[in-house]
Amino acid sequence: MRYVMKHHEQIKQLYQLKKEVEKSNNVILVEQINEIIKKVHQDQVVISFIGHFSSGKSSLINHIFNENILPSSPVPTTSNTAQIIISDTENVRINLDNHTYSDLNQYEDIKRVNTLNHKIESVEIKKSSHLFDNGTVIQDTPGIDATFKNHEASTMKFLLISDLVFYTVEYNHVNSEKNFDQIRALNQLNVPVVLIINQIDKHQEEELSFEDFKTAINDNIERWQLKIEHILYTSIYDSVNNEIDNVIPLMERYAHIVETNKAHYFERMIAYIESTQIHYLNEIKTNLLATINVEEDEIDTAYQKASANVAMNAEQSILADANNTQLLLNGVKDIIKNAYLMPFEMREKNREMLETFADNYKVPGLFGKKAKLLAIQDEKVATVVRSLNALIEKQITFQLKEYYGQFSKYLSYPNIINELVFNISQDYVKQLIKQQTSITNDYVLIYSDELKLFIERMIVNQQKNWHDQFIKNINMSILNTNNENSKETVKFDEYFENESLLKSITTKNYLHYYIHVDESVDKLIDRKYVTFEMLDEKPIEISKITKVPTTANENLNLSKSILQHLSDVTYFKTDIEKVNAQIERLNKNITKIVVFGAFSAGKSAMINALLKEEILISSPNPTTASITEIQYGDKNYVTFKLEKDILKSLNDMMLTSTIDVPTISQWIKRFKGKLNQLNAQNRNFAEAIIQNYDLYAQYLENHATIEVNDDEIKQYTAVDAHAAFVQKITLGIKNDFLKDKIIIDSPGTGSTNSRHTKETTEIIADSDLLIYVSYYNHVYTEKDKAFLSYLNEVEIINEDSQNFFVINAVDLAKDDQELNSVIDYLRGELQTLKIDDPIYPVSSRNSLKAYDEKFTIFKSAIEHFVTTTSKQQKIKQINHQTSVLYEKAKALVNDFDQYENQIQIRNQYYKEWLANGPIDLNVKDNVIRSVKDILTEQTTYLKDKMKIQLYDVLKEQINTSSDLSKVQQSYLHAVQQKLNEDLYLIMPRLNKGVQLNFNQVSQVLSKQLEQQEIYEDLQYKEQLLNPNDVSISKLTDEIHTLSLANIKQKQLMNQTLKIELYDEIHQKTIQMLIKLIDMYENEILMLIDDNAIKLSNYIEEKNKMIHQTMHEKMQQKIDHTLKEEVSEAIQKIEV
C-alpha cells in the first residue's frame, strides 16, 4: 500500500493516457504504456543492452555476472527480451503476447513450455547479486536486425523503460545505418547511450590501424550528429584494446544518477506518449486526407459533396433496380402512413360536422328546418374538407413532392412532379358518416380513423397511375450503377473522430476524465497469471525444396527474333541493350559473376581469395563505394555517371524544395549552406559533389570513360568524395581465373551509404551468377531478407537464375556443431523465400594464404558452373528476359487500343453535348419550379406558425399590467416585428434551395463529364434573389391599419371575457397576417420569375466554357507512331 501511494499520481496519469490511446486502436503504444506503468509501479532502474543480433550482448552480460545466465550463439537466439532483476528472491517468469504470464523453475524450461501458440515476449530472471542494488534491471533485448518478426517490435517496446542503454555492436558492423538510426532514436528519447564496440579481439592491426578504426567511428558519429556518453571497446577474450573492466563501474554510476532523479523519467515518458500518439493520429489524418483526396481546409466542403454523392448513389441504385417501382412505393407508403392528418383540432371539426348529422341535433328556428339543416351540414362538411385538404397538402403533397423531387434530375420531363396534387371531396367525407342517435367521443375517433384510412387508400390509388408515368420518365442512360462511392462518407466519419482524439491529447483533455486506478499492476496492464504444460523438446526439421534442373535443349531462336524486330523501337532501347550485352558474353564464353551482400561481410576478401592475390581493399568499414568490375587484362578504366543522374539524386534529397534546380552548379550555389537539412548519408554524397564537381564536370556526359593507373584506383573505389562521380571501375588483372569470367564487386547493402544498396540492385539484374556473401557472426539480417525479397519480387532471383550463398569468416566458429547451426539457420531463412541454392561456408582470410577443403569446394563449384552450366543458364535467362520484353510490347499495343477506343467514346459524348447541352436549359425551369414549391411550403408553415405564436404575443402584450392607452400600438408593433423576423428568413432559404436544387441536378452531369475528361465546377454559388429588392417592413406596415375594439380592464380581469377578447383579436390579426403573407408570396414569385434569367445566363456561360474545352480536346491528335512500330514488330515475330 505504501509503495502504490508513492507513485499514485504518476500511475494515474499513465493509466489515463493508456485509456485515451486505446480509443484510437494504437495497439503498439498501448503495449509500450503497459511496460512503462509496470516499471513505475515496481520502482525499477533499467539498464538495457541493445544492438544487432549476435553482437555479443548476452555473452557480455554473462561475463558481467561471471556465469552463463543467458544463451549466446552466432545466430539470433534472444527471440524475447530477457530481464535480470536484482532481488533477494530468485525465480524465472515468462510474459506472453496475450497478456498472460507464468513462473518457471529454471531458464532452460522456456524451450519446453507449451505456450499454446502464443509468443514469449519477455523473460524475467530474479537473481540476487552484490553488484547492483535490488530493483536494478539488466535487460538483454532481441537483435534489432534479426528476421524474427517479434524481434524489433519487442526491442522498441522494452527500449522505453530503459534509463541507460549500452548500445552493443560487433567489431565488423559498427558503421551500419541501422545502428546509427537506432542511436538517433535513443537520443530523441533523451536516453543516455554508451556505445560498446564488442569483439574487439577481431581487430587486425596490419589490416587497419586501431587509431584509423576509431577515427572512422568518430567521424560517422559526428556526421550523424549522435550524442554518445562513452565509447567502450570490449571483448570477453583477452585483447590489447579491451576496456571490459570499465563496464560495471559505468553501470553503477548511472544507476545511482537515475535513482536520484526518477521524476525526469516520468516526464520524459509522458512527453513521448503524447507526441507519439499525436504523430500516430496525424499519420491517420494524413492517410485519410490522401484517401479522401482533399486538403484539410476543404474537408467540410468535401464532406458535403461526399454526402451528396452517397445520397445520389442511393437514389440511382433505387431507380436502376429491377424492382424500382416497389422500392419507390415503399417510401411513398411511409410518408402517407406517418402523415399527421387527425390532430386534435381536426377531430373537433369532425365532431362539429358529425353532430349536425346526429338524430338528436336540433336545428334553430321554427320554419324551413330541413333546408337550414342541409345548409348547416354543407357548411360544416366544407370546413372539414378545407381543413383536411390543407393538412393533406402540408403532410402528404409537400412531402411526396420533396421525396420524388430528389429523383427529378434523372427524369426526361421533371415537371411531372408538379402534377402531384391530392384533394378529398365533400362526397367522400359524407359517405363515411354513419347515422347516430348522438355523437360520442368513441364515434368521433372511429370516424376520424376511418376517414384517415380512406384518404391514405385514395392517395395510394390516385398515385399509382402517376407513378407508372414517373417510372417511364426515368432517363436510364444517365444512371451510373457503379456504387463505388456508396460508403464514401465513412472515411469522413473516421476523420472527424480522429480529430476529436487529436484535440483530446493536444489539449490534455484526457486528464479531466474520471478514471478508477487499481492498485494491482496486473489490472493496470490487463494481464493475468496462468500455468502451462511442459513438453519434450523436439528438433525442428528443415524441409527440402527440389529445384528443377536446367535442360540442355534451350536455344535463342525466339529471343533473336524478338530482339531483331524490336531493335528499331527506341522505346525498348535500354532493355535490348542489356539483353544484347548478355548475348555478347555468351558468344565470347564469358560468365558475369556479381558478388553482393551486407557491407563488411568480406566480399572483397573473398574475391581476393579466389584470385589468390590482394587486389581489393578489405576493411571492417564500408570500403567499396563504387561498382568494381574485374576482368582479364592489363588496363584499368573509370566510367563516370551522367550529370542528369547526379542532379536528380541531389534534387530528390532536398525534400523541402518544390522546384528542381536545372544544373549541378546552380544546385551547389543554392544549397551549399543548407546541407544540415540532409540526413548523414545524403549529406556525405552532397559534400562529395560540392568538393569535386569542378574536377569531374567534364566527364559527366555520355558515361565518359578514362584510363587510370594502379595508384589512382584506391580513390575511385573507396573514397566517396571521388566515387560519388563514378558509375563503374574496370580493373584489368592478368589472372588465369578471369579468362572466362568478369567479377563485379558491389557496394554493400545496409551500410550508411544508401546509394550502395541502390547501385547493387541495378548491377545484379545483369548477371549470370549471383554470389551472396554473409558474415559468420551476422549471417542473415532483416536488411538481407528485405533485399532478397525485393529481388524475388522483381524476378531477378527466379527459377532460371543461379545463386551461391557464402558464409564468410567461418574460422570464428567454436566447433562444427556451431557452424552447422549457422548453416541450418541460413538455409531455413532462405527457404521462407522459396530459395534453395547451395550454401558454402568459407574463410576468405585464411584461404588467401592457403586453400582449405571448404574454399576448394566453393571455387570448384564456380568453375563447374562456368564450364558446364553457365551457357544453358545464360540462354534461359536471356529467353526469360526477352519473353518479358515481348509481353511488355503486346501490353503496350493493347493499352494503346483501349485508350484509343476510350477517346472515340469520349468524342461521341462531346458531339452530343455540343449539339445540345451538356447543361439542359430545362434545368432552370425545374429549379424555378422547386424554389416556388419551397416558397409555398414556407408561407404555408408560416401561417400555421403565426396562428400558434400569436397567442403568446397576445398574452405578453395584452394583460393586466399593460398600459391600455398604448396597448394597441405595442401589440401591433410586436406582431409586425414577429412577422418581419420570419419573413426575413424565407429569402435566404429560397437562395439556398436554388443552390441545392441546381447542384443536385448538376451532380449527375458532373460525374458524366468527369468520366469523359471534363473537369468543370458546375456548382451554382450565386444568390438568385437579392433581399434589398423587397421591403418587408414597408409591406408589413399595413398591420397598423388594423383597428381593435377598446380594451377594458374588466375584460382582462375576468378569465372568460379575456378568452373571448383574445379570440376576437386573434381572428382579426390572423386575417391580416394571412393577407400580408400572401402579398409577400406574390411579390417573391414575381421576383423569382424576373431573376430566372440569372440561371439561364449561368447555364449558357458554363456550356460555353465546356464547349471550348471539348473543342480543344477533340482537336488533340494521337501519335500512332509508337503503336504502329510495335504492332508491326510483333506481327513479324515468329512465336
N, C-alpha and C positions, 0 to 999 in steps of 0.2 A: 504493500500500500504506500509506504514512504517513497519508494522509487517512482511509482507511477505519478504521484502528485508532483514530484520534482520536475517532470517533463510534460505535465498535462497540457499546458497551453501550446507547446510545440507540436505535440502529437495531435491535438485538436485541429490545428490549422492544416497539418499534413493530411489528416483524415477528411477535412472539408474539401481540400484540393482534390483528393482522390475521388470523392463523390462527384465533384464537378466534372472531372476529366472523364469519368465513366459515362457521362451523358453523351460524349462525342465518340464513344467506341474506340478511343485511343488505347488499345489493349497494352501495347508495349510500355507506354508511360505509366499506366496503372500498375503494371508489374514492377516497374522501377520504384514507384512511390511505396509499394509494399515493402521492398527491401530497405528503403530509407526509414520508414516507420519502424521496422524491426531493429535497425541499427540504433536509432534514437531511443527506442523502448528499452533496449538491452545495454545502453550506455557503453558502446564499444569504440575502441580506437582501431582502425583498419589500415593495415599496410599491405598493398597489393603488388604482386609480381605479374606484370603484363608484358606481352610481346608475341612475336610469331611462334608458331609451333616448333618444337624441338630446338628451341634456343637455349635449353638447359635450365628453365625456371624451376622445374621440380627437383632436379639434381642439386641446384643451388640451395633450395630450401632444406633438402635432406642434409646437405653439408652444414648448414647453419645449426640444425638441431643434432647433428652428428648421429643420425640414424635414418634408415630408409622408411620414412613415413609415407611418401608419395611414389607412385610408379614413374619410371622415366624410360624413354625409348626414342630412336631417331624418327619414328612415325608418330602422328598425333595420338596421344594416349589420354590426355586430360580432356575428356569429352564433356566434363562438367566442372564447375568451379569447386575447388577444394578449400575449405576454411579451417585452418588450425587455430582453435580458440583456446587461449591460455586460461586454465580453470583448475580448481582444486579437485574436481571430479573428472573422470575420463570415460568417454563413450563416443560412438560414431552414429551420426544421424544423417539420413538422406532426405532431401526435399525434391519433390516431383513437380512436373509441369502442370499437374491438375490440382494444385493447391493442397496436396496431402504430404505428410512426412511420416517417417518411421525410424526406429532405432535399431542398430545392428550391433553384433558382438565385436566385430573387427572389420577393418577396411577391406580385406580380401572378400568378405561376404557380398560386396557390391556386385561382383561378377555373377553371383548365383541367385540373387534376389529376383523373384518373378514380379515385375512391376506392372504386369497386365497391360503391356503395350504403351505405357507412359514413360517418358524420358526422365532420368535423374538430372535435375538442374544444378544442384549443389550438394556437396558432402561436408558436414560439419564434424570435425575431429576435435573433441575436447581433450586437452592434454595439459598436464602440469609441467612447468618449466621455470627454472631460475633465471632464464634470460630476460623475460618480459613480465610486466605486471598482469594480474588477472584482468580479463576483459579486452586484452590485446588480441587482434585477429590478424593472422598471416594468411593472405589469400593467394592461391595459385589458380590462374584463370586458363581457360582453353586458348589455344593459339588463335590469334586474330586472323590468320590467313589459312587456317585448316579448311578442308572441304566439308567437314561435318556441318550440317545445316544449323545446328544449335550453337556452334562454337562462338561465332562472333556476336550474336544476339546476347548470349549468356555473358560474354566478356563485358559488353557495354552495360548490361543490367547491374553487374556487380562492381563495375568501374565507379558508379556513382556513390557507393558507400565508402570509397577509398579516401583516407586522409593523407596518404602518401603513396606514390607509385614508383616502384622500381621497374622502369621500362627496360626489359631484357632483350637484347638482340644477339644473334650468333655472329661471330667474327666475320664470316664471309658474306653476311647480308645486312650490314649496317645501313648502307645507303639505299634503302628501299623507300619508294614513295609511300607505301602503306605505313611504314614506321613513322615517317615524318607527319603524315596526315593524322595518325593517332595521337602523337605527341602534341600536335597543334590543338586537337580537340581537348586534350587534358589541360592545356594552357588556357583555353577558353573557359574551362570549368574552374580555373584557379586552383587546380590540384598540384601540389609540389611534385616535380618529376626528377628522379635520379636516373640517369642513363647508365645501364650496365652493359658493357660490351663483353659478352661472355665467350668462353672457349678461346681465350687469348693465346692459349698454348699452340694454336694452329698457325700463329704468325711465323713467317719465314723472312728473316731479315734480308737474305740475299735476293728475295723476290721483290720486296718493298720495304724501305726503312720504316721503323716504328714511328719516327717523327713525321714522315710524309703521310703515313696512315692516319695519325692523329690530326694532322693539318687538314686532310681531306674531309674528315668528320666535322671538324670545327667550321670549315668553310660552308658545308651544307647546312649546319645548324644556324649559322649566321644568315645564309641565303634564305632559309625558310622562316627566319625570324622567330626561332623557338626559344623558349625560356627553360633552361636546364639548370637545376640546382647544383648537381655534381655529375661528373663522368667517372665511372669506375671501370677498370679493365680487370676482368676476373676469370678464374678457371678453378675447377675443383682439383686440377692437377698442378704440379709444380711448374712454374713458368717465371721467366726473368721479369716480365712486366706485370705480374699478378698483384692485384690490390684487394683480394678477397677478404683479408683481415679487417678492412675498413667498413665492411657491410654492416655488421652487428652494431658497432658504435653509432653509425649513422641512423640505423633503425631506432635505437634507444633515444637518441637526441630528438628526432622528430616526433616520436611517441609522446615525449614529455611536453613538447610545444603544443601538440594537438589537445592533450588532456587539459591544458590550462586555457584553451580558447575554443570550446565546443559550440559556443553561440555562433561563431563565424561559419561553421559547417552548416548549421540550420539555415542561416540567412542565404548562404550560397545555394542550398538545395531549393529553397522557396523560389529564389530568382531563376534557377534552372527550370523548375517545373513550370512556372508561369510562362517563361519565354519559350520553352519547348511546346507547350500547349498552344500558345499564340501562333507559333510557327506552323504547327500541325493544322490549326484551324485556318490559317491564311493560305496554306497549301490547298486545303479543301476548297476554300473560297476561289483561289486562282483556277483550280481544275474545273470547278462548277461554272465559273465565268467563261472558261475556254470551251466547255461542253455546250453551254448555252450560246456561246459566241456573241458576247455582248460586253461592252465596257461597264465598269462599276457605276459610273454616273448616269448610265442609261438603263439601269436594272428595272426601275419601276415602269418605265415606258415599255420595255421589252416584256415585262410580266403581263402587262395589259394586252399586248399584242399576242403573246403566247396563249393567254386565257381565251382570247378571241379565236385563235387557231383551234384550240381544243373544242370550243363550242362549235366552230364551223365543221370540224371533223365529225362531231357527234351528229350535227344536222345532216351532213352528207351521208353518213352511214345509215341513217333512218331512211332518207329518200332513195338511196341506192339499193336498199334491202328489197328482196322479192316480196316480203310481207309488209311493205311500207304503209299500205292502207290501214292495216290493223294497228301498226305501231303509232301512226299519227292519231287514229281514233282513240287510242288509249289515253293520250294526252288530253284530247277533247273531253272524254268522259270524266277525267279527273277535274277539269275546270268546271264542268257542269255540276258534278257531284258536290264540289266544295263551294259552289256559289251560295251566298247567304241571302236567299230570296225571301225568307219569312222572319224578319226581325220583329220585335215586339210591336213597333208602330204599324207594320203591315198587317199583323194579326188583328190589331184593334180595328183597322179599317175593314178587314174581313168581317169582324164581329158586327160592326155597324151595318154593313151590307146584308149579312145573313139575318139580322134582326128584322129587316124590312120584309123578309120572305117567310117569317115565322107566323104560325096561326094566331098567336097572341099579340101580334103587332097592331097597334091602334093608330089609325090614320086621323089626323086632326081635322076638325070641321064637320059639318053636317051633310054637305052636298058634294056630289062628284067624287066620292071616296075612291072608287075604282081607278079613275083617271089619275087622281092625286097619288095613289099607291104606286101605279106604274111609273109615274114621273119621279117619285122619290126613289124607287128601286133603280131606275135607269141612271139617276144621278149618282147613287152610291156605287153602282157597278162601274160607271165611268171613272169614278175616283179610284176604285181598286185597280182598274185596268191601267190608268195613267201611272199610278204608283208602281204597279208591277212592271210595266214596260220601262220605267226609269231604272228600276232595280236590275232588270234583265240587261239593259244597256251597260250599266256600270259593272255588274257582277259577271256577265257572260259575254256580251258582244265585244266590249273593250278587251277582255282577257283573250277571247278567241282571235281577235284581230292581231293582238300582240303575239300570240302563240304562232299563228300562221305567218305573221309578218316576218319572223326570223328566217322563214324559208323563201321570202319574196325574191331574194337575189338569185334564186335558182329557177325562177318562173319566166316563161316566154311572155306572159301577159300578167304582170304583177297587180294590175288594177282589179283583178278578180276578187282580191281581198276586200275591196270596198263593197262588194255585193253581199257581204256577211251582215244581214240585218234580221233581227228576230223580234216579233211582236205577238202578243196574245190578244185575242178579240173578246168583245163582251159576250158573244155567244158561248165561247169556251168556258168563261168564268161562270155563266149562269147554268150551263148544262150539268155542272158538277154539284149544284146545290140540291140537296135532298130536303123535302118538306119536313119541317119540325114543328112540334107544338110550341116549343120555346127553345131559345138558343142557350146551350150550356157551354161552360169552358171546354169540356171534353170535345164537344162537337166542333168548336172553333179550331181546336188543334187538329182534329181529324180532317176537317175540310182543308185547312192550310197545308197539311202534309199531302193530301190528295192533289191539291192544286199545284204544289211544288213538283210532285212526281209527274203530273200531266205536262207541265211546262218542260221538264227535263226530256221527256219522251218526244214531245213535239219538236224541240230544238234538234235532238239527235236525228229524228226522221227528216226534218227540213234540211238538215245539214248534209245528209248522205248524198243527195244529188249534186249539191255544190261541191262536196268533197271529191266526187268522181271527176268533175271538171278540173279541180285543183290538181289531182294526180296526173291527168293528161297534159296539164300545163307545165309540168316539170321538164326542164331542159337537161336531159340526161347527159348530154355531151360535155357539159361544163363541170360535172361531178368528178371529183378526184377520190376514188375509193381507197387510196393508199392511206392508211391510218397511222403512218409513222410518227405523227406528232400528237397522237391521242393522249399521251402521258407527258406532254411537254412541260406542263406546269409542275410536275413532280420535282424536277430539278430546282425550280424556283422556290418551292416549299422547303427543300433541303437548304437552299442558300439562305433564306430568311431565318431558319432555325439555327444555322451555323453562325449567322450574325448575332443572334441573341446570346449564344455561347461565348462568342468573342467579347461581347460587351461585358458579360459577367466576369470574365477573367481579367480583362484590362482595367475595369473599374473596381476590381476586388469585391464585387457584389457577393461573391460566394461566401465571404466572411460573415455576412449577415443572415445566412440561412441557419436555422436551428438544426442541430445535429447531435445525436447521442453518441458519446465517445466511451466505448467499453474499455475496461482495464485489461482485458485479456488480449495478448498480442495475436493469438490465433483468430479471434473475432475481428480484430482490426485489419488483418491482412487476408481474411477469408480462407483460412486453411484449417485442416483437421488431421488428427493423428489416426493412422491405420497400421495394420500388421500385414506382412507379406509372407508367402510361402517361399522356401528355399529350394532351388532346382540344381541338379547336377550340371556342371558346365560342359558344353559340347563344342568342339571346334567347328568353325564356320567353313563350309566347303565352297570353293570358288568354281562356279560353273564354267564350262568350256564353250567358246564360240568358234565355230568352224568357218574359216574364210575360204571362199570359192577360189580355187587355183586359176591362174591365168592360162587361157587356152592359147595354142600355138598357131592358130589359123587366122589371126587378125590381119587386116590389110587396110590401106589408106585410100582405096578407090573412091569411096563415097566422100571422104573428107576432102580429097583433092578436087572433086567436082564442086563441092560446096565452096571451097576457098577460091577456085578459079572463077566461078560465076559471080561471087560476091565481091571479088577483089576491086572492081571498078566503083563500088558503092562507098563513097567517102565516109558515110555514117558508121561503117564497120571497120574502118581503117585500123584503129588501135587493137581491136580483137584479133584481126587477121595477122597483124604484125607479130603478136605474141605466139600464135599457133605456128606461123612460118619459122620463127626462131627455134621452136621445138623440133620442127621437121628438119631444119638445118643441122641441129645437134644430132638428130637421128641419122642423117646421111653421113655425118662426119664420125659417127660412132662415139659421140661424147655424151657422158652422163652428167647431168647437173645435180649436184648434191647441196641441199640447203641445211645448214645447222642452225637450230633455233632452240629457245628455251629461256628460263629465267636468267636475269643478269647474274654474273659471278657464279654460274653453275659449272664453269670450266669448259665452255665451248671452245675458246681459243686454245686452251691447253690440250684438249682432245685432238684438235686439228694438228697442232704441233706434234703430238704423239704419232698420229697417222703418217705425217711427213718425216718423222724421226729427226726433226730439227726445229729449233725455236724461231719460227717465222713471225708469229703473232705475239702481241703483248699479253701477259697474263697477270691478273691482279684481283684482290678482293673488292676493289672499286669498279664500277661500270666503266669499261675501257673502250669497247667497240662502239664508238659514237656514230660511225657511218658504215654503210654496206661495204664489205670487203669481198672481192671475187678473186679467187686464187686459181690460176691456170698455168699450164705448161708454157714456158717461155723465159725470156731474159729481160723483158721490158715492163716498166710499171706505168700505169696511167691513172689520171684522176678525171672523172666525168662530173661536171658541175650541174646543179639544179637550174631550172628555169626561173627567171626573175618573177614571173607571174605567180609561180607556185609559192615562192618565199613570201611574196607580197600578200597572197591570200592567207597564209598562216599568220602573218603579222596583223592583218585586218581582223581576222577571226578572233584573235586573242583579246582585242580591245573591245570588250562587250559593251562598255559604256559609250562607245561612239556609234552613231547610227549611220555615218557616212563613210564609205570605203575610200581610203586615200589612194590616188591613182598611181603613185610611184613610190619606190622604197626611199628615195631621197626625201620626198615630202613627208613620208611617214616618220622618218628619223627626226626631221625638223619639228614635227608636230608633237611627237610622243616621247622624245628623248628624256625629258624631265619628268615623265609620268609613269615610269616603269614600276613604281611602288604599287600601282593598281593591279599588277600581274601576280600570279602565283609564282612559286620559286622556279619551276621548270620552264615556264614561259618567259620569265624574266631572264633566265640563263640564255635562252635562244635569242631573245631580242638584243641582249647585250653583245652577243657574238656578232649579230648582223651590224649593229651600230659600230662595233670596234673595227670590223674588217670589210665593210661594204665597198669602200673606195678601192680596196686592194683587189677584190674579185668581180667588180661590176662588169668588167669587160668580158668575162667568161659566162655570164648568166643568160645567154641566148642560144637556143638550138642545142642544148645539152653539150656545150663545148667540152672537148677532151684534150688534156695536155699530158705530155710525158714527164715523169718525175724520177729522180734518182732515189736510191735506197735510203739516204739520210733524211729525205723530206717526207717519207711515208708516215712516220710516227705522228706528225702534227695533223695530217689529214685523217688518220684513222682513230686517234684517241683524244684529240683536243677539240672540244666543242666550238671554240672560237673560230676554228678553221673548218671543222667537219660540218658545221651548220650549212655551209655552202655546197657541200659535196653530195652528189647523188650516188656515186659508186667509186670505190677504189679497185683497180685491177692490178694484182701482183703477178708478175711473171717469175716462176720458180722452175729451175731445171731439176725437176724431181720426177723419177720414173712413175711414182704413184699417180701423178697428174696427167700422164699422157692420154688417158681416155676419160678424164674427169675434169669438171670445174667444181670447185667447192666455194660456197657462199657462207661467209661468217656474218651472221646477222646481229643487229643491236639486240640487247636483251629485253625481254618483256618484263614489265613491273619495276623497272629502275625509276630513278627520279626524273628521267627524261622521257616525257610522254611521246616524243617523236620516235623513240626507239621502237615502241610497240607498233605504231602505225606503219613504219617502214618495213618491219619484219613481216607484217601481214601481206604487204604488196609483193615482196620477193618470193614468198612461199608459193604463191599461186603459179609461178613459172618454174617449177622444179620437177625433177624426175624421182628423186629420193629425198624424203624428209628425215632428218635425224634430230629428235627431240632430246635435249640434254638436261638432266636434273641433278641436283646436288644431294649426296647421300643423306646429310642431316636435314635436308629441306626438300624432300623428294617430290612433293606434289601439292602446290598451294592453290588457293581459290583463284588467283590470277591465272595460273596454268589451266585450271579447269575452265574458266571463262574463255580463255583464248582458244583452247582446243574445241570447246563447244561452238564458238563462232566459226572456226574453220570447218567444222562439221556442217553447220547450217548453210554456209555458202558453198558447200560441196568441194572445198579444197582438199579436205580429207574425205575420201569416199571409197567405195569397194574396189575401184580401179587404181587407187594410189598406193604407193609403198612407203611405209614409215618404220623407222627403227627408233626405239626408245632406250636411251642410255642413262644409267645411274652412275654418275661420276663420283670419284673420291671414295670408293668402297674400301680403301685401305684404312678408313676410320672405323670400320665395323669391329666390334669386340670379338665376334665369333661368327661362324657360319649360320647359326640359328638366328642371330640378329639380322644378318644380311638377307636371309630368306624371308624374314618377316617384312623387310622393306620392299623386297621384290613382290611379295604377295599383296602388300598394300597398294603398290602402284598398279599391279595387274587388275586388282579389284576395282580401283577407281576408274581405270580406262574402260573396263567392261561396262560401267554405267553409261559410258558414251558410245557403246557398241564398237569400241576399238579393240581389235585383237591382233596386234602386231608384236613382233619379238622384242624382248627386253634384254639388254646387255649390261651387266654390271662390270665397270672398269675402273682402273685407277690411272688417270692420264699422267699424273705427276710421276708415278713410278715407271710407267710404260715409256716415258720419254728417255729414260735411262736404259731400260731393257724390257722387252715384251714379256708378259706372263701369259698363262693359258687363257685367261678371260679376255685380254685385249687381242690376242691372236685370233680367237673365235670371232670377235667383233669385226676385225679387219677383214678376215676371210669371208664373212657374210657380205661385206660391202663388195669385195671383188667378185663373189659369186653373183650378186645382183647385177653388177655392171656387165659381166661377161655372158650371163645366161638369161637373166630375167628382164634386164633393162629394156631391150629392144621391144619386146612384146608389151611391156608395161607402158613404154612411151607411146606405142601405137594406140593402146587402149585409151590413154589419157588424151591423145590428140583427137581420136574419134569421139570421145565424150565431149570435149570442148567444142568441136565443130558441130555436133548434134545440138548442143545448147545454142550455138550461133544460128543454126538453121531454124530452130524453133523460135528464136528471137525475131528472125526475119519474117516468118509466117505471121507471128503475132502482130508485128508492125503493120503488115498489109491488112490484116483482119481489123485491127483497131482503126486504121485509116478508113476502111469501108464503112465501119459502124459510124464513125464521125461524119463521113460524107452523107450517109443516109439520114442522120440526125439533122444535118444542115438543110437537106431537102424538105424534111417535115417542117422544120422551123420556118423556112421561106414560104411554105404553103400557108401557114398560120399568118405570116406577115401580109401576104396578098389579101387574105380575107379581112384582116384588121384594117388594112389601108383602104379597102373598099367601104368598110362600114365599122367605125369604131376606132380603137377597141372599146372605148367607153361609150356605151349607147346613150343617146340624149334622153331616152325614156327614163334613165336613172333619175334625172331631175324631177320628172313627174311623180315618180314613186316616192322620192324623198319629200317633195312638197306635200303629197297626199299623207304621208306618215306624220309629218310635223303638224299638219292640220288636225289629224286624229289626236295627237298629243295635246294640242290646244283645247280641243273639245273635252278631252278627258280631264285636263287641268281645271277648266272652268266649271265643269260639272261637279267635280270633287270640291271645288272652292265654294260653290253654292251650298252644298251639304255641310261643309265645314262651318260656314258662316251661320247657318241655322243653329248649329250646336253652340258655337262660341259666343254668339250674340247674347245668350242668356247670361254668360259670365260678365260681359260688358255691362249689361243692364244692372246686375247685382252690384257691380263695382261703382258705377256712376250714379245710379238712382237708388238711394237708400235713406234712412232716417237722418244720416249725417250730412246729406247733400244740401247745398245752397239752392233752394227751389227757384230763386230768381235767375240762376245761371245754369240750372241743371240741363236744360235742353241743349244749350250751346256746348257744354262739356261732353255730354253724351254723344252728340253728332260728331264732335271732333274726335272722340275716342273711336267711334265706328269708322270714320274716314281713315284714321291712322292705321287701324287694324286691316282694313281693306287694301290700303296702299301697300302695306308690308307684304301681303300675299300676292298682290298683282306684280310687284317689283320682282318677285321670284320666278314668275312664269317665263319671261323672255329668256333669261339665261338657260332655263330648262329646254326651251324651244331650240336655242342655238346649239345646245349640247345634243339634242335629239337629231338636228340636221347632221351634225358631225358623225354621230353614231350610226345613223341610218346610211349615210353616204359611204362611210368607211366599211360598214358591214358588206355592202354590195361590192365595193371595190376590192375587198379582201379576196374574194374568189378570183377576180380578174388578176390581182397581183400575183397570185400563185401561178396562174396560167402564163403570165408574162415572164415570170422568173424561170419557169421551165423552158422558155424559148429565148433565154439570154437577154431579156429586157428587165432592167432593174430601175424602176421609176417609183418614187414615193407618191402614191395616189391619195394619201390621207388628206381629207379636207379639214383645214385647221382655222378657217376664217369664221367670222361672226356674220351669219346671214342677216340678222336683224340688229339694228342699232337702237339701243334703249333711248337715245335722245330724240328718236323720231316719234315717240309717243309721250305726251304729257299726262301722266297718270293722275297727278294731283289736280290738274285742271279738269280732267274728266270727272273725278270723284267729288269736285266741289259742289256738284248738284245735290249731294246729300243734305247740304244746309238749307235746301228749299223744302225739306220735309218739315211738316208742321205737326207738332204733338199737342194733344189737349193739355190744358193746365193741370199740373200735377199737384195734388194736395197732400198735406202731411198725414191726414187721417187715412188716406189710401195706403200709405207706406206703413202705418201703424197696425193695420188690420191685414192678417195673412191672406184672407180670401180676396179682399179688394186689391191687395198688392199683386196677387197672381193674375187677376183679371187685367190689371194695369199693364203688367209685364207682357201678357199675351197680346194685348192690343198694340202696344208699341212694337213688339217683336214682329207682328204681322205686317205693319206699315213699313218697318225698316227693311224687312226681307224683300218685300216687293220692290223697294227702291234699289236694294243691293243687286237683285237679280237683273233689274233693268240696266244698271251700270256695268255689271259683269258681261252682259250680252253686248252692250255698246263696246266695251273693251275688246271682246272677242271679234266683233265685226271689223273693228279698226285694225286689229292684228292680222286678220285674214286678208284684208286688202294690202297690208304691208308685206305679207308673205308673197302674194301674187306679184307685187311691184318689184320685190327683190329676187324673185326666182331667176332673173336674168344673170345674177351673180354666179349661180350654179352653172348655168348654160355657158357662160364665158370661161369658167374654170374648166369645165369638161372640154371645151374646144381648145383651150390652151394646152391642156395635158395631152390631148390627142395629137396636137401639132408637134409637141416635143417627142412623143413616142414615134410618130410617123418619121420624123427626121432620123431618129436612131435606127429605125427599121431600114430606111433607105441606105444609110451608111453601112449597115451590116450586110445587106443584100449585095452591095457593090464590092465587098471584100472578095478577093479571088483566092481560091485554094490552090496552093502549089502542089501539083500532082507529080512533080519530078521524082522525088524520093520514092513514092509508092510505085511509080512506073518502073524505076530502076530495079527495085527489089522484086517486084512481081515478075519482070522479065527474067531476072536471075533465077528465081525459084522455079520457073517453068523449064529452064534449061537443065536444072539439076536432076540427075537420074537417080531416083531413090530406089 
